[in-house]
Amino acid sequence: MSVSRIPVLLWRDLSGLWTGAVVESPHLAAIDRSPQGCLDQLRAHLHWLQRNQPWNVPEPEILEGSLLRVQVNVRPEVVAKQRRMPAEYEVRIQAPCIHGRTASGMFACSIPTIGVWFMYHDAEQLRDMASHYVRDALRGLSAQRLSRHLPALEYELEQVLLTDPRERRSQTRPALPALEAVAEPIGERSVRKQFPRPYERDTEISDLVTRVHTDRASVLLVGEPGSGKTSVLVAASREIERKRESGDDRRLFWQTSGSRLIAGTPYLGQWEERLEEALEQLAGIDGVLCVENLLELVRMGGHDASDSVGAFLVPYLRMGELRMIAEATPAEVDACRRLLPSLAEAMQVLPVTPMPHANALRVLDKLAASAERNQRLTIGGEAVSAVGQLFRRFRPYDSMPGKAAQFLTSLVQAAANTKGRTVDSSTVIEQFRSDTGLPEKFLRDELPLQRAEVLSFLSARVMGQAAACESAAGVILAFKAGLNDPRRPLGAMLFAGPTGVGKTQLARAMADYLFGAGAEKDRLVRLDMSEYAGAGGAERMISDSNGEPSEFLRKVRSQPFCVVLLDEIEKADVGVFDVLLGLLDEGRLTDRYGRVTSFQSCVIVLTSNLGSGSGGALGFGAQRGPDFDGAVARFFRPEFYNRLDGVVAFKALEEATVRRIADKELAELAAREGIVAMGIKLEWTPEVATLIAQAGFDHRYGARPLQRALDELVATPLARLLASDPALRNCTLMATVDNGKVNFERRSS
């Protein structure tokens, strides 16, 4: 039988009495006239814990610890008239440090007399680090309170030998096969360590403990994603299990989800039978079922809410045969009350509200301080402020501190694997830029952005549409200045004009300028709205055939910093416009199950050909164009039209513009990989661009056929030439026009 060696620190005070404290759990202590008496008391108590509360038996983390005495001078503080001031003298404190390696190979140190435990990397720095933590723990104490830590006459490090607590657990733990098939115990260390400590949530944790442990109620934790619902649940479960007195080793809190409850049960009535058995086993240990998402219970198990898993659980909740803690967002609670009101009514609601910005910053500070201690990193104070500022400015829809804490944790993990091991504001901005695609000039207020710079970029990508580029630049500049409404999308514009004049190209140019600085370059999410014509178009836009979020929503959720292009919006079903009302007004889209997708970091661009067939000729020319704004206003309902930031009119392309576009396409052809790799420089005469412009422009389709003309007149003949002569390398090819065809003349480079 394996044996656990529980280290115990013994010390003798000035009165001659001995005190013994478990190194890993200093609150387990005993006093006696002899060291052996202290050890006997602690051994008896630890044996009792093994029989009655095995989860409270300390598991030694420091293997083969050694005793080191560190002397630290601490200056007491005096309180006079509610003001603190340092004393004129210092008190010498002797800190007995038990240090050694953990099972993972890291160095760890415990100072039981003060209640300090920390990890470190370099054994030579132990004394300095111990002095630092002792001063930090005793800072602000009066002389009277410091007197409790005066040096003892002597210290000893002993051990109490116990049968391995984990072995006893395996012997006493009852078999719960049905419950273990659908859930996992939260109390296990491997599960609990996945969730961060819920700083600044003491009130919610205490409230949840009272409702579940004292009132024996089922509770619904309601809060936005990232507000800390799961962390509160885990902390409360740990506190309740510590309070519990029982004769066997059984975890009380079991976490599951709707999909897991029915997984692997394809036959009728199979999941109900398995769930009945699991609930019976849960009741046998007086346990609590913890559900990750309330709405999954409503959606899973049947054709509708009335025969779902949630409906199956309602009688158990009403009769008190099941205690459950579930999580949900406010929108999901509203959906549950609409679809299955009896489920929501059977549970008490405990709000977990988003933290104020100041509280969230304190949480981030504590996470940073913990990372500095445990991973020996340097995290500048400006780094935490930068994280808070960036999330407040660019992701205001994310509840604090959830996403910001995850972001900071990812930076810490990355820094721990690098040589620099430093996280500063530059590191924060660089990672935020990579995640969102926002250029650094948007993330740093001190960097200016000139209107001419934006117009130059857009005009080079979209030719002949100066007014449209001006409108797009206005959206970009307002975002840079922070003047956009944080409760709406960054912009909501309708691009109106004939086909082939650059509407889609301008949307793509905006995506590249705003969000093209990250690792993921393509930030344009495009929907052909003709696919959502006819009955059911709105439902197809939001969800797939299985009721899961549509591919469109999944793309926006995975990358909320993007340009959403709704092409030919006038072809969509009328129900689609009802869906878009909330998107354009509040920047949110909610499905029937209360699942919310935020569009507050998106630019929404709608395109339309409305009005293109009236008020002027299409194609070449500078005639007065059609009244696009009037046509749009007549087509859309007033409440939809008023939610648009503006209608941007695209005019018909002029001959000179089409010629410039042809030159641009030729330049892009010359930069293609195959030509560059062969060392070929492609040049052309003005007649080549003119020929392509004439052949590739149609007054009905604008410049859209231009690419096809380029392929037919230039790309294909060039490909034939290169394929027929593999030795054609490192030269200049001049393209000329002869009898309506493009010829290529070789010139030496």
N, C-alpha and C positions, 0 to 999 in steps of 0.2 A: 504494500500500500504506500503511495507517495505521501510525502510529508512537506508541509509548508513551514518555512522559517520566518516568523513574524518578528522583525527587529524592534527592540524596545530600548528607549533611552532612560537611564536611571540617574538621578542626581540627589545629593544630600544637602539640605539647607542648613542655616545657622542654628536651628533648633534641634538638629540631629535626625529629623525625620527624612525618609526617602520617598521620592516621587518617581513613578514610572509612567511613561506615555508611549503609546504605539507610534513609531516613527511616521508611518503612512497616514495615521488617523490620530492626531494628538488629542482629540476629544475623548479617546479611550484611555483613561488614566486611573491610577490607583496610588494611595498613600499608605505607608506602613513604617514600622520601626526598623525593618531590615530590607535589603534588596530582594531577598528570596520571597518575602511576604508580598511585595508588589508584584513579582512575577506570578506567584500563585493566584493572586486576585485576578490579574489580567488573563491568565490561562483559563480560569473558571468562567470568566465572562465571555471569552472568545468561544469556548465550548458551548455556552448557552446560545450565543448568536448562531453558531453552526446548526443547532437543532431547531431554533425558532425563527431566526431572521438571517438565513444564509446569504442573502443579497447584501447585508451590511458587514459581512466579514471582510476586512481589508485585504486586498491582494498586493503583496509586496512588489513594488516597481523597481526599487534600488536593490540590485543583486550584490551580495557580499560587501555591504557598506562599511565604511571606515569612519572613525570619529576624529574630527578636527575642531580645535577650539580657536575661535576668532574673537579678538577683542576690538570693540567699537566704541568710540566716544560719541555720546549723544547729548545734545543740549536741550534741557527741558524748556517748556514754555510756561509762562505765568499769565493768568487771565485776571485783568483788573478793569472794572467798569466796562465789561463786554469787549475789551480790547486785548489782543494777544501780544505778548512781547517775550523775546528770548531771555532766559536766565543768564546770570553773569558767569556761571560755572558749567562744566560738563560732567556727565555721569558716565563712568566706564561700564559697559555692558559686555559680558562674556557670552558669545553665541556658540552653543555646541552644534556643529554641522555634521550631519551624517551624509556622506557622499559616496558615489560609486556609479557604475554603469547600469543602464536599464537593459531590458531584453533586446531592444532595438540597437544597442551599441552606443546610445547617447549618454553623456554625463548628466547626472541629476543630483540635487542636494536638497535635504530637508532640515529645517531648524524647528523642531517640535515645540520648544519653549516659547517661540514667538508666533508659530503658525505660518511659517514661510516655506514654500516649495518652489524650486525653479530648476530649469535645465540650462546647460552651458556646453560650450564646445572645447574650450582650452583649459586643461587642468591647472595650468600655471596662473590662470586668472580667477581661480576659485575664491581666494581670500578677498580680492577686490570686489567681486560680484556679491559675495556674502555680506560684506560691509555695506555695499550699496542697498541691498534689499532690507537689511536690518534697519538702517537709517530711515529708509522709506516707510517701513512698517511702524516705527516708533515716533515718526515726525509728529509734532504737535501735542505730545503727551506731557502731562504735568509731572513734577518730581515724584509725587505720591504714586502715580500709576507706573512710572519708570522703576520705582523701588521693587516692584514685583519681578523685575528681570535682572536684579543684582546677581553677581556671580555666585554660584553654588560652591560648596566646599570641595566637591569632587563630582565627576561624571563617569558613568560606565555605559557601555553599549552591550546589551545582552540580546537573547532570542527566546521566543516562545515557540515550541514545536507543536504543530497541529497537522491533522490529516488534511490533505489538499481540499480546500472548500469546493473547487470545481468538481472533484470526484464525488463529494457528497451531494452536490447538486444533481449530477447525473443519476445517482442512486435514488434520490428522493423525488425527483421531478416526475409527475404523473404523465401518462401517455395521453396526448391530445391530438390524435392523427387528423381528425376532421378539421379542427381549428387550425392546426399547423399547415394544412393544405391550402387554406384561403387567407391566412394572415401571418404576421410575424410579430414577436414581442418587441415593443418599443424599449423596454428596460434593458435589453442586451446591449453591452458596450459597443459592439460592432454596428448596431443600428443607431444608438444614441449619439455617437460621435460624428454622425453625418450632418447633424444639425447644429448651427452656431448657438452660442449662449445668448438668450434674449435679454440684452441690456435694456434698461429703461422700461421694462414691462412687468415690474413687481406687482402693480395693482391688478393687472389682468391675470397673472399667475395665481395670486392669492384668491381672487374671485372664482377662478375655475376650480381651484382646490376645494373651496367651500361648497360649491354647487355639486361637484361630483362626489367628494368624500363625505361631506356632512349631510347635504340635502339628498344625495343619491339620485340626482336628476340627469337627464340626457341634455346635452348642451350643443348648440350650433354656434361655432365661431365664425363671425361675419366680418370680413375685411377685404380690402382690395389686395390683389396679388403683390407680394413683397412686404406686406405690413407686419409679418412675423407670426402668423397663426400657428404654423406647425411648430415653431420654436417654443411658443407659449405652451402648446399641448405637451411637448416632450418634457419641458421643465416641470410642469404641473404633475405629470405622471410620475416623474422621478421623486418629487416631494411626497406624493401620496404613498408610493411604495415604501418609502423610508418610514412613514408613520405606521404602516400596517404591522400588526402583530398576528402572526399565523404560525402554525406548526409545521408547515411544509414550504418548499421552495417553488413558488408559482408566480409567474409574471401576470400582472393584472391587466395591462393595456396592450391590445393587439391591433396593429395597423393593417388596413386593407383598402381595397378600392372596388367600385362596382364591377369593373371588368374582371378583376381577379376572383370575385365571388362566383362568377358564372363560367370562368375559363375551364375548358375541357369537359363541358357537359352538353353534348349535342342533342341528347334525347329529351323528349317531353317529360317534365317533372323531375329530371335528374338533378338540376341545380337546387330545386326546392328541397329535395330529400337531403342532399349534402349540407345545405345551409341549416336545416333543422337540427342535424346532428352537431354541427359546429356551434350553434347557439346553445344547445344543451350542455356541451362541454364548457363553454364560456360561463354559463350560469353556475356550473359546478365549482368553478374557482372564483366566483363572484367578480368576474372580469368585466372590462369595458371594451367595446368595439370602437375603434377610431377609423373614420372614413376620410380619405383624402379629399373627396369632392362630392358634395351632396347631390349635385345634378346627375352624376353618373348612376346613382341609385335609381333615379327617375327614368333614365334613358335605357338602362340595361335590363334584359331578362324577358321582355315581352314586346308586343307590337305597339303598345302605348303605355302611358303612365299607370293605367288601372291594373295592369298585370305585370308590373315591373318589380325589381328587387325592393325598391322603396315601399311599394304597396304591400309586399310580403312582410316587411319588417314593422309596419305600422301597428298591428295588433300586439306584438311583443313589446313595443315601446309604451303603448297605452296601459297595458297590464303590469308594467314594471318588471317584466321578465327579461328585458334587455336594457342595458345602459349604453348609450352611444354618444360619442363626440364626433361631430362632422364639421367640415370646413366648407365655406362658400363665400362668394362675393355678393355684394348687395343686389346686383342684377340677377345673379343666379337664385337668390332667395325669392325675388319677385317672380321669376319663372317657375320655381317650385310651388309657390302659393297659387299660381295660376293652373299648373298642370296637376299637382297632387297636394292640395292644401292640407290634408290630414297629416302628412309627413312633417311639414314645417310646424304645425300646431302642436305636435307631440314633443317638441324640444324647446328648451329655453334658449334665448338668443343672448350671446355675449359679444358685444362689438369689440373689434380690435382695430381701432382707428389709426390712420396714417400718422406718423410722428411729425410734430413741428420740425422745421428745419434745424433749429438749435439743438433739439434732442437728438436728431439724426446725426449731427456732427459730433456730438458727444459719444454716440455709439461707434462711429468710425474712428474716433480718437482712441477709444478703448480697444478696438480691434487692432489698430496699428500698434499700440503699446504692447499688446499680447504677442503680436508677431515679432516685434523687436526683441522681447525677452526670450521667446521660445526658439526663434530661428536666427537669432543674432544678425538682424538686419538693421539698416539705418533708414528710417522713414521720416522724411522732413515734415515739419508741421504744415508747410505750404502744400504738401502733397494731399493731405486730407482735406484741406480747404478747397483745393482745386477740384477734387472729386465731387465734393458737395456743390460747388458752384456750377460745374459742367452739367450735373444731373438736374439741378434746379433750373438752369437756363434752357437746356436742350431736350431734357426728358422729364418735363413737369408732370406728365401723366403717370409716371412710375411712382408707386408708393415707396416712401422712405421708411427704413433704410435698406430694404431688400436688395434691389438691383445694384445700388451703390456699394453695398457691403460685398456682394458677389464680385463686382468689378475690382474693388480694393483687394479682395482675397486672391483673385487671379494675378494681380500685379505682384503680390507678395510671393506667390508660388513661382512666378517667372523669375523674380529677383533672387530667390533662394537657389536657383539653378545656374546663376551667372556669377562671374568673378566679382563684379562690382558690388553686388548685394546692397544696392541702394535704390530707394524709390523716392523720386522728387517730382516737382511739378512738371518738368519736361517729360519724364517717364509717363506720367498720367495723361498728358496731352497727346503724346505719340500713340498710346494705346487707344485712347478715345477716338483719335483720328482714324486709326486702322479699323475700329469697330463700326463707326458711323459713316465713314467716307467723307466727313466734313473737312475741308482744307484747314490748315493751321490759321489762316487769316480770319476764319470765322470763330475759331476757338480762343484766340487771343485778342482781347479788346484793344491792346496797344498797336496792333497792326492795322493800317488803314486799308480801305477798299475803294478804289476810284470808279466812278461811273463809266469813264471812258474805257477802263480795263474790261469791265463786264461787257460793254457794248462791242468792243473789239472782238472778244471771244465769240459772242453769239453771232455777230455779223459775218465772221469768217466761216461759220458753220451753216448759216441760213442767209442766202444772198437775196437781195431785192426786197426784203421785208423789214425796212427800217422801223416802221411804227410797231410792228409785232415784237421786234427785238427790244424796243424801248419799254414795252409793257412787261416783258419777261424780266428785263433788268431791274425794273421797279420792284418786283417781288423779291428778287435776290438781295437788293440793297436794303429793303425793309427788314428782311431776316437778319442781315448783318448788323443793322442798327438796333435790333431787338424790339422793333415796333410792330411785329406781327402779333395777332391775338393768340395767346398760348392755348386758348380753349377751342381753337379751330385749326384746320390744316394751314400750312404755311402760305398757301395760295390756292384759289379755286377759280380757274379761268376757262373760258370756252373759246377755242380757236375756230373761227368760222371762215370759210373760203372755199374756192374750187379745189378739186383734187390735184395732187402733184405740185403744190406751191410751197411746201416746207413746213406744214403744221406738225407732222410727226417728227421731222428733223429738229424743229425748235424744242419740242419736248425732250428729245434725247440730248440736245445740247445743254438744256437746263439740268438734267440728271447728271451729266458729266461734270458740269461746273460746280454744282452744289455738293454732290456725293461721290465724286470720282476719285477721291484721294485715298480711299481705303484699299484693302486687299481684294475686295470684290468690286470689279469695275462696272459691271452692268447694273445700274440702279433704275432701270426703266421697267415698270410692270405694265404690260399692255393687254387690254381686253378688246376684242372685236365685239361691239355691242349688238351686232346683228345675230350673234349666237344666243342672245338673251331676248329675242323677239318671241312673241306668242305667250300663251298662258303658262305660268310657272317660271317665267324668266327670272323673277326676283329670287325665288327659292333656289334655283340653279346657281345664281350668282353667289349665294351665301353658303350653301352646303352641298355636299355630294349626295349620291344615292343612298349612302349609309347613314346620313344625318351628321357626318363629320364636317368640319369646316372645309370649304371649297379650296381648290388649289390657289385661287386668287388670294383668299384670306390667309392661307398658310404662308404664301410668299411675303405678304405685308407683315405678318407676325414675326417671321424669321428675320426680316430686315425692314424695320419701320422707317428708315431714312431712305426714301426713294421718291420717284415721280410716277404717279399712277395715271396712265393714259387710257381714257375711255373713248375708243375710236368709234365715230359715227353714232353718237349718242341718240340721235333722233330715231334710230331703228329699234331701240330697246322697247320692251313691254312697259305699259304704263305703271305696273307695279314696281319696276326698277326705279322709277323716279321717286316713288314714295320712300324706298330704301335710302336713296341718295340724299333725301332731305336732311335726315339726321347726320349723315356723313359730312355734308357740306356745312351744316350749322354748328355741330358740336365736335366734329372730328372723331366720331365714334360710330361703330356699326355693331349692333347687337342682334344676335339670332334668336330664335324662339326658345332656346334653352338658356338664355341669359349670358352667353359667352360674348365677351366684348373684344373687338379689335380696334386699336387706336390708329387714327390717321393724322394725328396732330404733328407728326414729323414728316408728313408727305406734302408734296405739291400735287394737287388734283388738276389734271388737264382733260377737258372734254373737247372733242373735235366734231365738227358738223359741216355738211355741205348746204345747209339751209340758206336760201337766198341766192345761190350761185346761178340759177337759171333766169334771173331777172335783173334789170337795171343796168345792163351794159354787156359788151361782148367779152368773151373769155379768150385767153390766148395772148398773142402779142398785142401791144398797144397800150396807150395811156388814157383810154376813155374813162369816164366816170364809172366807178364800180358799183355793184349792187348794194342795197341797204341790208347788210347782214344783221346788224343789231335789231332792226325792225322786224326782220323775218324771225329771228330767235325769240324776240319778245312776244310775237304773235303765236309761236308754236308752243312754248313752255308756259306752264301755269305761273301766275305772278309770284307765288310763294317759292317756287323753284328758281325762277329768274332772279329774284332779289337776293338769293343766297350766293350768287356768283359775284366774284370780285370784279369781273369785267368781261366784256365780249371783245376779243381781239380779232380784228378783220385782216385777213390776208388777201392781198390784191393779186390780180393775174400777173404772170411773169412777163417782163418786157424782153425784147430780143437781146439787148446787151446783157441782161441778167442770165439768160439761158446760156449765152456764150461764156460767161464767167463760170457758170456751173460746169460746163463742158471742160474748161481748163482745169477746174478743181478735180474732176473725175479722172482726167488724164494724169494729173500729178499723183493721185492715189494709185493709179495703175503702175506708174513708174516706180513707186515705192514698195510694190509687192515683193514678197520674199524670194520668189523664183528669179526675178530679174536682178534683184540686189545681190543674191548669192552668186550669180554668174558674172558679176562685175560689169554689168551692162548699164549704160546711162541712156535713158530714152528721152529724146527731144522731139519737138514737132513744130510745124509751121502754123501760122494763124489759120490757114485754110482748113487744117485738120479739125480744129475746134469748131470752126464754122460749119463744116460738113456734119459733125456729130450733133451740133445744136439744131440744125435744120432737120436731120433725120430722126432725132430723138425727142422732138417736142410735138405734142398734139394738143389742140385747143381744148379737147375734152378731158385729157388726162394730165395736163401740165407737163412737168419735167420727169414724170414717173418712167416713161419709156426710154429716158436718156441712157440708163445703164445697159438696156438691151441693145441700143444702137452702138454704144461703146464696145460691147462684146463682139457684135457682128462685124463692125468696121475696123476695129483696132486689135482687140485682145485675141480673137481667133486667128487672123492672119499672122500676128506676131508669134503665137504659139506654134503654128505650122512651121514658121521660119526657124525657130529655136530647136524644134524637134528634128528638123531635117539637117541641121548643121550643128552637132554637139560641140564643135570646136569654136563656136561663136561666143567668145568670152572677152572680157576686159576691153570693151570698145564702146563707141557711141553709135546708137541707131537713130537716124533722123527720119521721122515720119513725114511724108509729103502726100499731096493729093494729085492724082492723075486720072482723068476721065471718070471722076466720081468714086475712085477707089483709093485706098490708102496703101502706099508703097513704103518700103524701108530701105534706107541707104546706109551702108556701113561706113563709119569713120573711125579712125584710130583715136584712142583716148590720149 
